[in-house]
Amino acid sequence: MSTKVVMEALSPTMEEGRLVEWKKQEGETVAVGDVIAEVETDKAVMELVARAGGTLLKQVVPAGTTVPVSELVAVIGEPGEAVGAAVPETPKPAPKPAASAPNQPEPTREEPRQTSKPSAPPAPTVAPNGQGDGGRVKASPLARRIAAERGIDLGAVAGSGPEGRVVARDLEGAAARTGAPPAAAGTSAPPAPARRTVEGPAFTDVPLTQIRKTIAKRLAQSIGPIPTFYLTTEIDMERVAEAREALVAGGGEKVSFNDIVIKAVAMALRQHPACNAWWQDDRIRYWNEVHVSMAVAVEDGLITPVIRHADTKSLREIAAEARDLAGRARERRLKPEEYTGGTFSVSNLGMLDIDEFTAVINPPEAGILAVGRMAPQPVAHEGQVAIRRRMRVTMSCDHRVIDGATGAQFLKTLKAMLENPLALVY
């Protein structure tokens, strides 16, 4: 008896998946647990495994197809077994939409679209070499108008369009070769600027990937319904920088400034559990464990791998784990449990030379810290002006969970830890 293979929910938030590649072909033997296909979920590329053994009788959908969860994708059975009329025929990929607007021909790049304005008198016809219509040079209407405005003899211009047709780009610099007529007395009409031409279609439509669909959905869930406020503070990072330099000089796992921030955030959350919380609609969940999500930019999106129990790990442990998670995140090879379950997030754009920014809360978390760049600044220090390395951070707070004073106290603790980092290095 044949077994239906359906699109499984390979992550907690997955609603549909894109079948990236078939690993087993029709007619091949399949054992229980064999990988039969790779599926792009909302966060990563996962493996779809066989739940029954036999022969892969039919691939119901081709590679590249997006399929809702629980929809049929393949059939496994005995060799020669009939697939059955209940299985739909393999759908053909939909043709790519044209780049132009529906039911409208694609305009040539040198000719503007028609508008609803009253039709203007036709541009004066330029008769090449004194010839009439019987010997007209092939040229686009726009090229004729430009030629008339600049006094260019179209007969002296080599056309690059179809069948030698003169188009607008052929007239660039033509005025300098043939010479434009002098302007009438009392007028000052500068020559029209050369128009830049664009090869190919005017635009390109790119279908949404699964990760971009999820980002759009979750941002709409966050920035709209969540009453968010922001708290910004500036931190003296001089001592942190010196401590990091000492760690790097000591060898071993390389520790980044982001690793230090994650460690400090984790320890501050341990002292301020009111910020280590989830909004749960009918309740607030205050976490006794600290799991820090770190934002990682990946191709076409963003993902937040989680450093679990970050408050209990050393800086070098955090550095090693963060590097591993970030690398596999960029390869889309994270497991669902590695990017879910965070209790607070950190997003760092300092390495991209951003002074400060506000980050969007990742629900159900109640807070996220946006980290800007660290840069030397002249500041008052111990009664005199000194150059110190400073960094601005902004905390986004869900006001349903975190009050203003609560968030401010968390930032005060975080600032004190980063300005006196000895407690972080163990």
Phi and psi in degrees as a GROMACS rama.xvg file:
@    title "Ramachandran Plot"
@    xaxis  label "Phi"
@    yaxis  label "Psi"
@TYPE xy
-72.1553  153.373  SER-2
-118.04  131.676  THR-3
-84.9206  134.004  LYS-4
-102.875  122.695  VAL-5
-113.412  162.445  VAL-6
-69.633  114.7  MET-7
-88.005  153.99  GLU-8
-78.2612  95.9232  ALA-9
-87.4627  -2.7649  LEU-10
-144.063  159.306  SER-11
-61.1501  -27.8905  PRO-12
-105.695  7.49075  THR-13
-74.6945  130.162  MET-14
-115.159  -23.2032  GLU-15
-155.054  160.209  GLU-16
-139.048  151.291  GLY-17
-102.072  121.485  ARG-18
-73.9046  105.051  LEU-19
-75.7702  -47.5444  VAL-20
-156.572  136.917  GLU-21
-82.2245  127.702  TRP-22
-94.3944  -19.9677  LYS-23
-120.618  137.417  LYS-24
-102.145  161.618  GLN-25
-58.2921  132.524  GLU-26
95.6208  -12.1228  GLY-27
-81.5817  149.954  GLU-28
-76.7113  138.491  THR-29
-126.546  132.069  VAL-30
-106.031  157.979  ALA-31
-58.6551  127.557  VAL-32
94.7609  -9.76178  GLY-33
-65.7488  144.099  ASP-34
-78.9839  118.466  VAL-35
-102.519  -18.015  ILE-36
-162.651  158.337  ALA-37
-105.122  135.561  GLU-38
-125.185  130.849  VAL-39
-86.6139  114.886  GLU-40
-91.3396  -166.317  THR-41
-72.3991  -11.2996  ASP-42
-131.313  -27.608  LYS-43
-154.557  174.718  ALA-44
-98.4762  119.166  VAL-45
-116.69  167.619  MET-46
-101.062  132.884  GLU-47
-99.0427  117.798  LEU-48
-106.77  156.613  VAL-49
-76.8289  134.827  ALA-50
-98.1064  -1.23739  ARG-51
-148.2  155.441  ALA-52
-97.1442  164.192  GLY-53
144.241  -142.544  GLY-54
-118.727  138.159  THR-55
-73.3466  102.063  LEU-56
-77.9856  -37.0745  LEU-57
-155.519  135.8  LYS-58
-93.3271  108.69  GLN-59
-72.5477  -31.5263  VAL-60
-124.953  145.491  VAL-61
-79.8229  161.511  PRO-62
-58.7241  142.206  ALA-63
96.4138  -6.39659  GLY-64
-86.584  138.717  THR-65
-92.733  127.955  THR-66
-127.899  130.595  VAL-67
-63.3137  153.301  PRO-68
-58.0216  139.116  VAL-69
80.3701  -1.19482  SER-70
-81.0521  149.781  GLU-71
-69.4316  135.01  LEU-72
-124.082  -23.4253  VAL-73
-160.831  168.909  ALA-74
-132.681  130.982  VAL-75
-114.936  136.812  ILE-76
-163.711  -159.396  GLY-77
-85.8304  149.862  GLU-78
-55.0469  131.02  PRO-79
82.7779  -5.65801  GLY-80
-68.4932  139.788  GLU-81
-69.4881  136.166  ALA-82
-69.5443  -39.0768  VAL-83
105.849  150.753  GLY-84
-72.1658  -16.2713  ALA-85
-72.3475  -17.8273  ALA-86
-84.9929  124.092  VAL-87
-69.2473  156.659  PRO-88
-66.5003  152.783  GLU-89
-61.7956  119.861  THR-90
-70.5671  146.307  PRO-91
-85.6667  142.538  LYS-92
-59.0495  137.38  PRO-93
-66.0223  141.867  ALA-94
-64.7387  147.41  PRO-95
-67.1435  136.883  LYS-96
-65.5525  146.32  PRO-97
-65.8639  151.851  ALA-98
-71.9123  -22.1083  ALA-99
-88.3769  173.962  SER-100
-65.2578  153.577  ALA-101
-58.1982  139.572  PRO-102
61.7113  19.8934  ASN-103
-125.813  135.683  GLN-104
-68.5426  149.158  PRO-105
-70.6473  121.418  GLU-106
-73.459  151.524  PRO-107
-68.4201  153.396  THR-108
-67.3986  -24.9549  ARG-109
-93.4535  -2.63421  GLU-110
-117.4  124.008  GLU-111
-72.2668  158.977  PRO-112
-68.4417  156.786  ARG-113
-68.5904  143.623  GLN-114
-118.382  174.69  THR-115
-87.8816  5.72709  SER-116
-68.2658  152.108  LYS-117
-56.089  140.757  PRO-118
-65.5991  133.594  SER-119
-85.8407  158.992  ALA-120
-58.1534  143.402  PRO-121
-62.3637  146.76  PRO-122
-64.8231  147.736  ALA-123
-60.6746  137.097  PRO-124
-73.9405  133.15  THR-125
-97.7056  112.996  VAL-126
-90.3741  110.317  ALA-127
-65.7858  132.998  PRO-128
53.8499  31.2798  ASN-129
75.0202  8.64559  GLY-130
-82.7908  157.617  GLN-131
-91.0381  -158.559  GLY-132
-62.0878  -28.7812  ASP-133
-62.5927  -24.1389  GLY-134
-121.786  31.6864  GLY-135
-64.5241  140.772  ARG-136
-75.7263  138.189  VAL-137
-70.9686  121.176  LYS-138
-154.524  150.196  ALA-139
-72.806  155.571  SER-140
-55.6171  -38.9411  PRO-141
-66.3044  -39.3859  LEU-142
-63.9204  -39.6723  ALA-143
-63.7291  -40.5141  ARG-144
-65.6692  -43.4026  ARG-145
-63.1458  -41.493  ILE-146
-62.3889  -39.8393  ALA-147
-66.2293  -39.6128  ALA-148
-67.2137  -33.1886  GLU-149
-101.783  -3.34755  ARG-150
69.5611  36.3079  GLY-151
-91.6991  135.783  ILE-152
-82.1096  107.754  ASP-153
-62.7411  -26.7202  LEU-154
-65.465  -19.4589  GLY-155
-96.4479  4.53362  ALA-156
-108.554  129.206  VAL-157
-78.9829  126.648  ALA-158
-87.4219  141.166  GLY-159
-109.514  0.859342  SER-160
-80.9484  -175.521  GLY-161
-56.8517  133.962  PRO-162
55.9831  36.0785  GLU-163
75.8692  15.5183  GLY-164
-65.251  133.956  ARG-165
-80.3544  125.421  VAL-166
-118.349  174.739  VAL-167
-58.1967  -38.1191  ALA-168
-66.135  -22.6973  ARG-169
-71.9172  -15.785  ASP-170
-92.2096  -2.22996  LEU-171
-65.7136  119.308  GLU-172
83.0885  -3.70276  GLY-173
-66.7443  -31.4109  ALA-174
-61.9833  -35.3314  ALA-175
-70.0149  -29.6642  ALA-176
-79.5482  -43.1702  ARG-177
-94.084  -20.4758  THR-178
83.9501  126.443  GLY-179
-90.8811  149.096  ALA-180
-67.2875  148.82  PRO-181
-63.482  146.806  PRO-182
-70.312  149.856  ALA-183
-62.4958  153.759  ALA-184
-59.7722  137.985  ALA-185
82.4741  1.95457  GLY-186
-117.324  156.267  THR-187
-139.07  83.9066  SER-188
-105.428  100.078  ALA-189
-66.7287  151.953  PRO-190
-63.3938  144.893  PRO-191
-63.9365  139.268  ALA-192
-66.2297  147.693  PRO-193
-65.7325  135.877  ALA-194
-86.5783  135.386  ARG-195
-79.5659  127.994  ARG-196
-97.9894  150.587  THR-197
-121.204  127.123  VAL-198
-82.4418  144.556  GLU-199
85.4673  -172.785  GLY-200
-68.9571  160.345  PRO-201
-72.082  -24.3485  ALA-202
-157.273  167.348  PHE-203
-131.574  126.476  THR-204
-92.5924  126.457  ASP-205
-115.339  119.491  VAL-206
-58.8552  148.337  PRO-207
-68.4254  136.571  LEU-208
-79.5266  168.193  THR-209
-62.6838  -39.9621  GLN-210
-68.9418  -36.7067  ILE-211
-69.9159  -34.7404  ARG-212
-61.9933  -43.4156  LYS-213
-67.4915  -41.6004  THR-214
-58.609  -47.0852  ILE-215
-61.2704  -42.1859  ALA-216
-65.9593  -43.9982  LYS-217
-73.3599  -33.2682  ARG-218
-65.3841  -38.8185  LEU-219
-64.8108  -33.8171  ALA-220
-70.9306  -25.5056  GLN-221
-91.9708  -63.2614  SER-222
-70.2017  -23.4507  ILE-223
-82.2338  -65.828  GLY-224
-72.5705  -26.8639  PRO-225
-84.0991  121.799  ILE-226
-74.5458  102.367  PRO-227
-105.741  138.153  THR-228
-128.161  163.739  PHE-229
-127.476  140.493  TYR-230
-126.833  128.493  LEU-231
-121.588  138.487  THR-232
-141.732  159.634  THR-233
-113.922  134.912  GLU-234
-118.101  135.374  ILE-235
-78.5917  114.83  ASP-236
-103.079  12.2067  MET-237
-58.9835  -47.3652  GLU-238
-71.7023  -33.4919  ARG-239
-63.4796  -43.1655  VAL-240
-61.6312  -41.2192  ALA-241
-66.2854  -40.3443  GLU-242
-64.8035  -40.7793  ALA-243
-64.7431  -41.8398  ARG-244
-59.2563  -38.9242  GLU-245
-67.5095  -39.6296  ALA-246
-64.2529  -43.8347  LEU-247
-63.8637  -41.5885  VAL-248
-64.2769  -27.449  ALA-249
-76.7338  -7.36786  GLY-250
81.5748  -172.833  GLY-251
83.3064  -159.776  GLY-252
-61.5766  127.683  GLU-253
-71.9245  127.666  LYS-254
-103.772  127.651  VAL-255
-95.0998  167.002  SER-256
-63.0173  -33.4113  PHE-257
-65.9785  -36.6555  ASN-258
-61.4694  -40.6901  ASP-259
-66.2562  -40.9775  ILE-260
-63.1318  -43.1063  VAL-261
-60.1566  -44.3207  ILE-262
-62.2744  -44.5241  LYS-263
-64.863  -41.2925  ALA-264
-60.5602  -44.2909  VAL-265
-61.3802  -42.7726  ALA-266
-71.6987  -33.9613  MET-267
-68.3807  -36.7904  ALA-268
-64.4196  -34.2455  LEU-269
-62.8349  -33.4631  ARG-270
-83.3872  -19.8578  GLN-271
-128.213  72.6156  HIS-272
-62.9096  -17.499  PRO-273
-64.7839  -20.6208  ALA-274
-95.4163  -9.90653  CYS-275
-99.2647  67.7975  ASN-276
-144.611  162.75  ALA-277
-119.666  141.505  TRP-278
-85.6938  125.375  TRP-279
-121.259  29.8494  GLN-280
67.5535  -61.5771  ASP-281
-105.755  5.36646  ASP-282
-163.91  166.672  ARG-283
-113.172  128.424  ILE-284
-99.6813  112.877  ARG-285
-94.2771  119.437  TYR-286
-84.4366  136.908  TRP-287
-90.4393  -11.9912  ASN-288
-108.042  150.297  GLU-289
-112.443  113.315  VAL-290
-122.725  107.978  HIS-291
-94.6829  121.663  VAL-292
-85.0685  136.663  SER-293
-118.547  127.97  MET-294
-73.6549  129.177  ALA-295
-126.519  124.564  VAL-296
-76.6307  128.357  ALA-297
-124.158  171.629  VAL-298
-58.9025  123.989  GLU-299
66.9218  26.1434  ASP-300
168.002  -156.447  GLY-301
-145.212  142.565  LEU-302
-139.623  154.154  ILE-303
-122.861  84.2344  THR-304
-60.743  153.528  PRO-305
-114.525  126.883  VAL-306
-88.714  104.175  ILE-307
-81.3671  142.588  ARG-308
52.3388  43.8912  HIS-309
-62.4276  -26.5968  ALA-310
-70.6172  -19.0192  ASP-311
-99.7882  -2.78086  THR-312
-101.973  150.637  LYS-313
-76.3797  167.016  SER-314
-59.4735  -42.195  LEU-315
-67.8215  -35.255  ARG-316
-65.4413  -43.5654  GLU-317
-62.8753  -42.3102  ILE-318
-60.9668  -45.7341  ALA-319
-64.6012  -43.966  ALA-320
-68.2504  -40.1829  GLU-321
-63.9345  -41.5584  ALA-322
-64.7043  -42.0311  ARG-323
-65.2741  -46.8438  ASP-324
-64.659  -42.0834  LEU-325
-64.1335  -41.0598  ALA-326
-63.1476  -45.2154  GLY-327
-73.1817  -26.2443  ARG-328
-64.8903  -42.196  ALA-329
-68.2949  -24.252  ARG-330
-89.4957  0.707999  GLU-331
59.244  42.375  ARG-332
-119.637  19.6857  ARG-333
-77.984  146.748  LEU-334
-84.4615  153.875  LYS-335
-54.31  -38.0869  PRO-336
-70.5277  -10.0817  GLU-337
-91.7722  -10.8732  GLU-338
-127.57  14.7976  TYR-339
-125.703  159.434  THR-340
91.0064  10.0553  GLY-341
-67.1241  150.467  GLY-342
-107.724  -13.4782  THR-343
-163.522  149.352  PHE-344
-119.053  153.93  SER-345
-127.932  128.709  VAL-346
-124.873  121.794  SER-347
-118.999  118.772  ASN-348
-115.857  13.08  LEU-349
-60.6819  -35.2106  GLY-350
-67.543  -14.149  MET-351
-100.539  17.8753  LEU-352
67.6199  31.8195  ASP-353
-95.2482  124.775  ILE-354
-68.0582  -49.5388  ASP-355
-160.937  157.836  GLU-356
-160.623  171.155  PHE-357
-113.102  134.487  THR-358
-103.4  154.122  ALA-359
-88.3506  130.931  VAL-360
-62.6899  140.088  ILE-361
-97.424  93.6195  ASN-362
-63.68  147.786  PRO-363
-86.9472  6.57415  PRO-364
-57.8778  154.487  GLU-365
-104.92  -3.32238  ALA-366
-156.704  155.078  GLY-367
-148.712  142.059  ILE-368
-107.597  123.729  LEU-369
-98.2634  123.059  ALA-370
-109.909  123.94  VAL-371
-92.466  -173.221  GLY-372
-76.5017  155.595  ARG-373
-98.8725  126.157  MET-374
-144.91  147.118  ALA-375
-69.9459  135.682  PRO-376
-139.813  148.361  GLN-377
-77.431  121.267  PRO-378
-138.979  163.135  VAL-379
-77.1637  123.414  ALA-380
-142.559  118.814  HIS-381
52.5253  45.4955  GLU-382
82.6382  6.45106  GLY-383
-148.722  165.343  GLN-384
-79.8318  130.502  VAL-385
-139.864  156.859  ALA-386
-91.0244  117.021  ILE-387
-128.551  146.001  ARG-388
-78.9951  124.154  ARG-389
-124.998  156.764  ARG-390
-146.463  135.765  MET-391
-103.427  135.732  ARG-392
-127.407  146.763  VAL-393
-128.752  127.56  THR-394
-101.466  124.356  MET-395
-92.7097  127.968  SER-396
-122.644  135.145  CYS-397
-79.8164  110.948  ASP-398
-67.471  -14.9727  HIS-399
-70.5688  -21.8696  ARG-400
-114.069  -44.429  VAL-401
-111.717  123.167  ILE-402
-85.0811  165.975  ASP-403
-57.5425  -47.525  GLY-404
-65.5664  -35.145  ALA-405
-63.9916  -46.6884  THR-406
-64.8065  -39.2515  GLY-407
-63.8343  -39.4485  ALA-408
-66.6503  -38.1934  GLN-409
-60.7221  -47.5988  PHE-410
-63.5628  -35.3903  LEU-411
-62.4388  -43.3358  LYS-412
-65.2932  -43.7299  THR-413
-59.8441  -45.1238  LEU-414
-60.7685  -44.2377  LYS-415
-62.6379  -37.9876  ALA-416
-67.8729  -39.8964  MET-417
-75.1222  -28.5536  LEU-418
-82.957  -15.0487  GLU-419
-134.973  75.1115  ASN-420
-83.0905  8.84775  PRO-421
-57.8185  -37.6155  LEU-422
-68.504  -17.9868  ALA-423
-82.3933  -19.5431  LEU-424
-96.7056  87.3171  VAL-425
